[in-house]
Amino acid sequence: MRAARDLRSRAHVQPRQPLATTQVPRVVVTSISNTGRKAVEVARYAFIVLTNAVPGREEEFSRWYTDEHLDHCLALDCFVSAQRFRFVPKEPGEYPAHRYLTIYEMETDDVQATYRMIVEVGDTDVMPLSDAMELTNRVGWFFEPITERRTRRAQASFTPRLTR
């Protein structure tokens, strides 16, 4: 217990108050329609998608996903940002159910309607899919923030000494 207290004091970590679990941070965006511009309040969500390439087609899958699919997604108003990740084992022989992760930031006032729209435009000219992606083993979930986004401050950085 004392060691943990010492690490916190050396790192100058100051506790923060979490947001109430029912309080979803909202952002104001400008909506443009046939009737003109107007400010609309929406919530920002993380849309987490796990995928795999068809065995033997990893390069084709990654090229399509990075060079085409992300741009198709970001062309839709609800998508704000996207970043892809590839699994890295922490121990030899570790194999997850999904090898690729994409984190999208999305803004919407209706998650269910947004998801229905994504499903409707999937595998159309708006959002073509690749047969290099395993279609039967992909999953996606929406998450809402319950805390503010934090980043490391330079003065709080430290490297703990590990002992064995």
GROMACS elastic network, one bead per residue, 0.5 to 0.9 nm:
[ bonds ]
;  ai    aj funct       b0    kb
    1     4     6  0.53490   500
    1     5     6  0.64688   500
    1     6     6  0.88036   500
    2     5     6  0.50837   500
    2     6     6  0.61934   500
    2     7     6  0.87418   500
    3     6     6  0.50158   500
    3     7     6  0.62463   500
    3     8     6  0.87061   500
    4     7     6  0.51581   500
    4     8     6  0.62929   500
    4     9     6  0.87154   500
    5     8     6  0.52063   500
    5     9     6  0.62584   500
    5    10     6  0.87069   500
    6     9     6  0.52261   500
    6    10     6  0.61926   500
    6    11     6  0.86291   500
    7    10     6  0.52181   500
    7    11     6  0.61597   500
    7    12     6  0.86289   500
    7    13     6  0.89228   500
    7   160     6  0.77475   500
    8    11     6  0.52240   500
    8    12     6  0.61772   500
    8    13     6  0.56164   500
    8    14     6  0.84064   500
    9    12     6  0.51595   500
    9    13     6  0.66843   500
    9    14     6  0.89358   500
   10    13     6  0.79869   500
   10   156     6  0.81382   500
   10   158     6  0.80512   500
   11    14     6  0.89591   500
   11   155     6  0.79269   500
   11   157     6  0.64906   500
   11   158     6  0.64154   500
   12   155     6  0.80997   500
   12   156     6  0.58100   500
   12   157     6  0.89578   500
   13   156     6  0.69477   500
   17    20     6  0.89744   500
   17   147     6  0.83306   500
   18    21     6  0.82246   500
   18   146     6  0.69861   500
   18   147     6  0.53200   500
   18   148     6  0.77331   500
   19    22     6  0.80133   500
   19    23     6  0.62844   500
   19    24     6  0.80450   500
   19    25     6  0.87230   500
   19   145     6  0.87631   500
   19   146     6  0.55675   500
   19   147     6  0.52400   500
   19   148     6  0.75305   500
   20    23     6  0.52294   500
   20    24     6  0.82668   500
   20   146     6  0.70012   500
   20   147     6  0.83423   500
   21    24     6  0.75955   500
   21   145     6  0.87635   500
   21   146     6  0.57481   500
   21   147     6  0.86016   500
   22   146     6  0.79458   500
   23    26     6  0.89367   500
   23   145     6  0.87643   500
   23   146     6  0.71523   500
   24    43     6  0.66942   500
   24    44     6  0.81641   500
   24   144     6  0.67367   500
   24   145     6  0.63609   500
   24   146     6  0.65449   500
   24   147     6  0.87285   500
   25    42     6  0.86757   500
   25    43     6  0.61185   500
   25    44     6  0.71195   500
   25   144     6  0.85961   500
   25   145     6  0.71713   500
   25   146     6  0.80066   500
   25   147     6  0.85911   500
   25   148     6  0.81975   500
   26    41     6  0.62971   500
   26    42     6  0.54051   500
   26    44     6  0.65609   500
   26   107     6  0.89147   500
   27    40     6  0.82552   500
   27    41     6  0.55798   500
   27    42     6  0.54719   500
   27    43     6  0.59680   500
   27    44     6  0.70690   500
   27   107     6  0.81299   500
   28    39     6  0.62366   500
   28    40     6  0.54827   500
   28    42     6  0.62491   500
   28    43     6  0.85501   500
   29    38     6  0.83148   500
   29    39     6  0.56314   500
   29    40     6  0.53863   500
   29    41     6  0.63226   500
   29    42     6  0.72432   500
   29   107     6  0.87501   500
   30    37     6  0.64171   500
   30    38     6  0.55727   500
   30    40     6  0.61037   500
   30    41     6  0.87456   500
   31    36     6  0.81405   500
   31    37     6  0.55202   500
   31    38     6  0.53068   500
   31    39     6  0.60376   500
   31    40     6  0.63908   500
   32    35     6  0.77791   500
   32    36     6  0.56712   500
   32    38     6  0.66756   500
   32    39     6  0.89143   500
   33    36     6  0.52620   500
   33    37     6  0.64217   500
   33    38     6  0.84247   500
   34    37     6  0.85213   500
   35    38     6  0.89554   500
   40   109     6  0.89101   500
   41   108     6  0.86103   500
   41   109     6  0.74627   500
   42   107     6  0.60189   500
   42   108     6  0.51751   500
   42   110     6  0.84675   500
   43   106     6  0.81896   500
   43   107     6  0.55357   500
   43   108     6  0.56393   500
   43   109     6  0.59661   500
   43   110     6  0.87004   500
   43   144     6  0.81713   500
   44    80     6  0.88798   500
   44   105     6  0.67813   500
   44   106     6  0.54796   500
   44   108     6  0.65984   500
   44   109     6  0.86297   500
   44   144     6  0.70783   500
   44   145     6  0.77286   500
   45   104     6  0.81782   500
   45   105     6  0.57854   500
   45   106     6  0.51405   500
   45   107     6  0.62324   500
   45   108     6  0.77737   500
   45   111     6  0.85812   500
   45   142     6  0.64395   500
   45   143     6  0.56488   500
   45   145     6  0.67212   500
   46   103     6  0.65297   500
   46   104     6  0.56503   500
   46   106     6  0.61744   500
   46   107     6  0.88883   500
   46   141     6  0.81452   500
   46   142     6  0.56623   500
   46   143     6  0.50998   500
   46   144     6  0.64036   500
   46   145     6  0.77807   500
   47   102     6  0.80980   500
   47   103     6  0.59183   500
   47   104     6  0.50060   500
   47   105     6  0.62783   500
   47   106     6  0.68413   500
   47   140     6  0.67314   500
   47   141     6  0.56156   500
   47   143     6  0.63404   500
   47   144     6  0.89082   500
   48   101     6  0.71350   500
   48   102     6  0.59546   500
   48   104     6  0.64397   500
   48   105     6  0.88444   500
   48   139     6  0.81882   500
   48   140     6  0.53554   500
   48   141     6  0.52549   500
   48   142     6  0.62912   500
   48   143     6  0.76475   500
   49   100     6  0.82197   500
   49   101     6  0.57243   500
   49   102     6  0.51579   500
   49   103     6  0.65528   500
   49   104     6  0.80679   500
   49   138     6  0.72439   500
   49   139     6  0.56625   500
   49   141     6  0.66040   500
   49   142     6  0.89088   500
   50    97     6  0.89302   500
   50    98     6  0.58761   500
   50    99     6  0.74313   500
   50   100     6  0.56654   500
   50   102     6  0.65342   500
   50   137     6  0.84352   500
   50   138     6  0.56362   500
   50   139     6  0.53180   500
   50   140     6  0.62931   500
   51    97     6  0.88545   500
   51    98     6  0.55591   500
   51    99     6  0.65267   500
   51   100     6  0.51940   500
   51   101     6  0.64893   500
   51   102     6  0.82435   500
   51   133     6  0.73409   500
   51   134     6  0.70991   500
   51   135     6  0.82434   500
   51   137     6  0.67294   500
   51   139     6  0.68099   500
   51   140     6  0.88024   500
   52    55     6  0.84303   500
   52    58     6  0.83147   500
   52    61     6  0.84977   500
   52    97     6  0.84475   500
   52    98     6  0.56314   500
   52    99     6  0.56282   500
   52   100     6  0.59753   500
   52   101     6  0.89050   500
   52   132     6  0.88383   500
   52   133     6  0.60748   500
   52   134     6  0.56099   500
   52   135     6  0.83939   500
   52   137     6  0.71498   500
   52   138     6  0.70230   500
   53    56     6  0.78712   500
   53    57     6  0.61944   500
   53    58     6  0.52871   500
   53    59     6  0.86202   500
   53    60     6  0.85023   500
   53    61     6  0.57556   500
   53    62     6  0.79483   500
   53    99     6  0.81667   500
   53   100     6  0.83563   500
   53   131     6  0.89095   500
   53   132     6  0.57673   500
   53   134     6  0.55073   500
   53   135     6  0.89672   500
   54    57     6  0.54924   500
   54    58     6  0.68437   500
   54    61     6  0.77980   500
   54   131     6  0.78452   500
   54   132     6  0.52532   500
   54   133     6  0.54679   500
   54   134     6  0.52264   500
   54   135     6  0.88581   500
   55    58     6  0.68335   500
   55   132     6  0.84428   500
   55   134     6  0.86528   500
   56    59     6  0.82418   500
   56   132     6  0.89629   500
   57    60     6  0.54050   500
   57    61     6  0.60870   500
   57    62     6  0.86518   500
   57   132     6  0.58763   500
   57   133     6  0.83181   500
   58    61     6  0.50289   500
   58    62     6  0.60395   500
   58    63     6  0.84769   500
   58   132     6  0.74804   500
   58   133     6  0.85591   500
   59    62     6  0.51973   500
   59    63     6  0.60366   500
   59    64     6  0.85239   500
   60    63     6  0.51764   500
   60    64     6  0.61079   500
   60    65     6  0.85193   500
   60   130     6  0.88957   500
   60   132     6  0.65099   500
   61    64     6  0.52329   500
   61    65     6  0.60084   500
   61    66     6  0.84738   500
   61   130     6  0.72197   500
   61   131     6  0.82824   500
   61   132     6  0.50635   500
   61   133     6  0.60131   500
   62    65     6  0.50887   500
   62    66     6  0.58811   500
   62    67     6  0.81089   500
   62   132     6  0.88561   500
   63    66     6  0.53761   500
   63    67     6  0.56355   500
   63    68     6  0.76856   500
   64    67     6  0.53909   500
   64    68     6  0.52340   500
   64    69     6  0.62865   500
   64    70     6  0.87588   500
   64   129     6  0.86868   500
   64   130     6  0.70482   500
   64   132     6  0.84027   500
   65    68     6  0.56929   500
   65    70     6  0.61580   500
   65    71     6  0.88275   500
   65    84     6  0.87493   500
   65   129     6  0.88188   500
   65   130     6  0.82436   500
   65   133     6  0.88539   500
   66    69     6  0.62741   500
   66    70     6  0.58124   500
   66    71     6  0.79421   500
   66    83     6  0.89506   500
   66    84     6  0.77584   500
   67    70     6  0.68415   500
   67    71     6  0.70469   500
   68    71     6  0.54397   500
   68    72     6  0.62828   500
   68    73     6  0.88272   500
   68   127     6  0.89744   500
   68   128     6  0.87132   500
   69    72     6  0.50381   500
   69    73     6  0.62200   500
   69    74     6  0.86039   500
   69   127     6  0.69580   500
   69   128     6  0.74429   500
   69   129     6  0.74948   500
   69   130     6  0.87968   500
   70    73     6  0.51197   500
   70    74     6  0.61134   500
   70    75     6  0.86228   500
   70    81     6  0.88673   500
   70    82     6  0.67227   500
   70    83     6  0.83361   500
   70    84     6  0.89729   500
   71    74     6  0.50126   500
   71    75     6  0.61274   500
   72    75     6  0.52443   500
   72    76     6  0.71656   500
   72   126     6  0.67889   500
   72   127     6  0.55680   500
   72   128     6  0.80528   500
   73    76     6  0.56211   500
   73    77     6  0.87379   500
   73    78     6  0.86669   500
   73    79     6  0.63986   500
   73    82     6  0.84503   500
   73   118     6  0.87995   500
   73   126     6  0.86628   500
   73   127     6  0.69561   500
   74    77     6  0.72627   500
   74    78     6  0.79269   500
   74    79     6  0.51567   500
   74    80     6  0.65453   500
   74    81     6  0.67928   500
   74    82     6  0.75877   500
   75    78     6  0.86665   500
   75    79     6  0.74609   500
   75   126     6  0.88697   500
   76    79     6  0.58731   500
   76    80     6  0.87272   500
   76   126     6  0.88829   500
   77    80     6  0.75844   500
   77   106     6  0.86730   500
   77   107     6  0.81272   500
   77   108     6  0.89856   500
   78   105     6  0.85273   500
   78   106     6  0.52996   500
   78   107     6  0.50869   500
   78   108     6  0.60151   500
   78   114     6  0.75725   500
   79    82     6  0.77879   500
   79   104     6  0.68626   500
   79   105     6  0.61265   500
   79   107     6  0.65463   500
   79   108     6  0.88581   500
   80   104     6  0.72385   500
   80   105     6  0.52628   500
   80   106     6  0.52818   500
   80   107     6  0.68522   500
   81   103     6  0.81492   500
   81   104     6  0.55243   500
   81   105     6  0.50866   500
   81   106     6  0.72316   500
   82   102     6  0.68369   500
   82   103     6  0.56814   500
   82   105     6  0.64200   500
   83   101     6  0.84001   500
   83   102     6  0.55993   500
   83   103     6  0.54374   500
   83   104     6  0.65721   500
   84   100     6  0.72498   500
   84   101     6  0.57752   500
   84   103     6  0.65190   500
   84   104     6  0.87654   500
   85    99     6  0.85638   500
   85   100     6  0.57694   500
   85   101     6  0.50019   500
   85   102     6  0.60897   500
   85   103     6  0.82347   500
   86    99     6  0.59494   500
   86   101     6  0.63217   500
   86   102     6  0.88089   500
   87    95     6  0.87261   500
   87    96     6  0.79840   500
   87    98     6  0.79839   500
   87    99     6  0.51142   500
   87   100     6  0.60777   500
   87   101     6  0.76661   500
   88    91     6  0.89606   500
   88    94     6  0.88327   500
   88    99     6  0.84907   500
   89    92     6  0.65489   500
   89    93     6  0.76282   500
   89    94     6  0.56150   500
   89    95     6  0.73130   500
   89    96     6  0.87250   500
   90    94     6  0.73612   500
   91    94     6  0.59127   500
   92    95     6  0.89160   500
   95    98     6  0.82452   500
   95    99     6  0.80088   500
   96    99     6  0.64149   500
   97   137     6  0.85055   500
   98   101     6  0.76866   500
   98   137     6  0.79829   500
   98   138     6  0.78925   500
  107   111     6  0.89041   500
  108   111     6  0.63331   500
  108   113     6  0.89546   500
  108   114     6  0.70379   500
  109   113     6  0.88379   500
  109   114     6  0.85380   500
  110   113     6  0.54778   500
  110   114     6  0.61741   500
  110   115     6  0.86824   500
  111   114     6  0.50614   500
  111   115     6  0.60827   500
  111   116     6  0.86170   500
  111   142     6  0.77281   500
  112   115     6  0.51322   500
  112   116     6  0.62147   500
  112   117     6  0.86525   500
  113   116     6  0.50584   500
  113   117     6  0.62106   500
  113   118     6  0.87175   500
  114   117     6  0.50770   500
  114   118     6  0.62969   500
  114   119     6  0.87429   500
  115   118     6  0.50416   500
  115   119     6  0.62620   500
  115   120     6  0.85979   500
  116   119     6  0.51286   500
  116   120     6  0.61219   500
  116   121     6  0.87444   500
  117   121     6  0.62138   500
  117   122     6  0.84411   500
  118   121     6  0.53594   500
  118   122     6  0.59475   500
  118   127     6  0.85353   500
  119   122     6  0.51325   500
  119   123     6  0.84623   500
  120   123     6  0.81994   500
  120   124     6  0.81327   500
  121   124     6  0.55066   500
  121   125     6  0.77906   500
  121   126     6  0.59397   500
  121   127     6  0.58488   500
  121   128     6  0.82533   500
  122   125     6  0.84068   500
  122   126     6  0.73504   500
  122   127     6  0.51065   500
  122   128     6  0.63206   500
  122   129     6  0.68389   500
  123   126     6  0.77095   500
  123   127     6  0.56188   500
  123   130     6  0.83073   500
  124   127     6  0.53538   500
  124   128     6  0.50736   500
  124   129     6  0.77375   500
  125   128     6  0.54845   500
  129   132     6  0.86076   500
  129   133     6  0.77872   500
  130   133     6  0.57415   500
  130   134     6  0.88475   500
  130   135     6  0.89416   500
  131   134     6  0.72566   500
  131   135     6  0.78342   500
  132   135     6  0.87944   500
  133   136     6  0.89570   500
  133   137     6  0.89907   500
  133   138     6  0.86106   500
  134   137     6  0.58617   500
  134   138     6  0.69143   500
  135   138     6  0.60038   500
  136   139     6  0.89086   500
  145   148     6  0.72114   500
  145   149     6  0.83751   500
  147   150     6  0.85216   500
  152   155     6  0.85674   500
  152   156     6  0.69066   500
  152   157     6  0.70588   500
  153   156     6  0.53268   500
  153   157     6  0.66852   500
  154   157     6  0.54851   500
  155   158     6  0.83930   500
